[in-house]
Amino acid sequence: MHVILNPQHHHPRLYHHLQPNWVNLSPKGGISLDEILEIDLDKVEKMTVQQLRVKLRSVGIPAKGSKNELVSAWKEFVKSKTDGTGYLELDDHESSRKKSNESNSQKAGSLPCREHVMTRSSGTKRTKRKVEESLIGHNKVEINRMGSSAQDEQSIEYPEPIAKRSITTKRKVSSEVINMSSEASNSVHSSGEPWTILTHKKPQKGWVAYNPKIMRPPPLAGDIKHVKLMSWNVNGLRALLKLESLSALQLARREDFDVLCLQETKLQEKDVEAIRHTLLEDYDHSFWTCSVSKLGYSGTAIISRMKPLSVRYGLGISDHDTEGRLVTAEFDNFYLLSGYVPNSGDGLKRLSYRITEWDPCLGNYLKELEKYKPVILTGDLNCAHQEIDIHDPAGNKRSAGFTVEERQSFETNFLNKGFVDTFRRQHPGVVGYTYWGYRHGGRKANKGWRLDYFLVSDCIADKVHDSYILPDVTGSDHCPIGLILKL
């Protein structure tokens, strides 16, 4: 259930997604927030302690203490959801409670934004799962799930949007475990949209899973000049192009980007000419750099339908420019860099090189460019900056990409120098990943890392219309990310 506190001061991005079950709480509507809380608490107070704990855990709130403490925690949660935006957003389970006599399975209307419209795959099958969590009394919550075949997982066309609801679960934290039936657990992991499930091992209050269908703003008006950038670590471009159900051309048609930045192409210089002329139509300007110290390794590229003013390769430092890790394109209003930061490696054998040489040199290079015009750095920066950016922070404290040293280096050399993490700025409490390891079914279980970024100069941060992730696009262990910048 969604409640509008004051539609006269609505947040335009959220207002774009209003649904029929949103309730007007403006003074003209005659219902105050306190009255809504009183109605809600009257029902909440009648719940058993176990029911309260399940209810709180379903929205990611620790469920310890007496019944009075649990009721107070729910009240604070409801109040906190206003967040100063003029909206009160209750969990979808609560919406089901208030409509318990109606069907719990509803189809959401397609979003107006063209990028959000999905098509139905011919191979998908609709199944129903019943989650026997007694959230409200003894009612069962019925959820529509989309089950996909293996072939569908390789496609960038996906089922049309179903009801905008998901079960927000919490993985095992200390001794607290959500008691779900095996059938419910299977529905979570077989869902066609696992990224909408909050599976973080140490979630904080207020964190939610990223869902691009409902968290992206409406498209800009046609008369607003803007540029659409995309970045993707493809983990081997030739292997990606062999997938019959996926091509860069399909992605271009779906997303209509102006510039595509690639990392980890793993190409050799002799491969570039054959690929650059067949990869994308109408993108006539492409710039590639390949590793010469280790063939078939690393490699970055910028592919654009806009002609850049100039192009540079590397940092201009020979010790760092043999692995094809950086391409810089200068456009009228900004510099764009496609970067692939060195991984610290097994045993952290390259950690010292990365934090004492590569990161400082890259940070200094960005600041030199910024003297002339704003800078946009995108790519696989090989660092999950905060605990919210990794599924299991406690278990990866000495893993490459999440060491204290790398995270501090990320702050020192990029953020503290005035570059803004655009996704985190737009989504401060949202858990969204861009990388899932192939082992242990990381992607299907949404056990991921956010390693891919758009960092921008602070002077253009307010011009960012949308910084987003496309977790539905497969073909690599990373997914694409995007940035829409008003010019």
Disulfide bonds with the S-S distance in Angstrom:
none
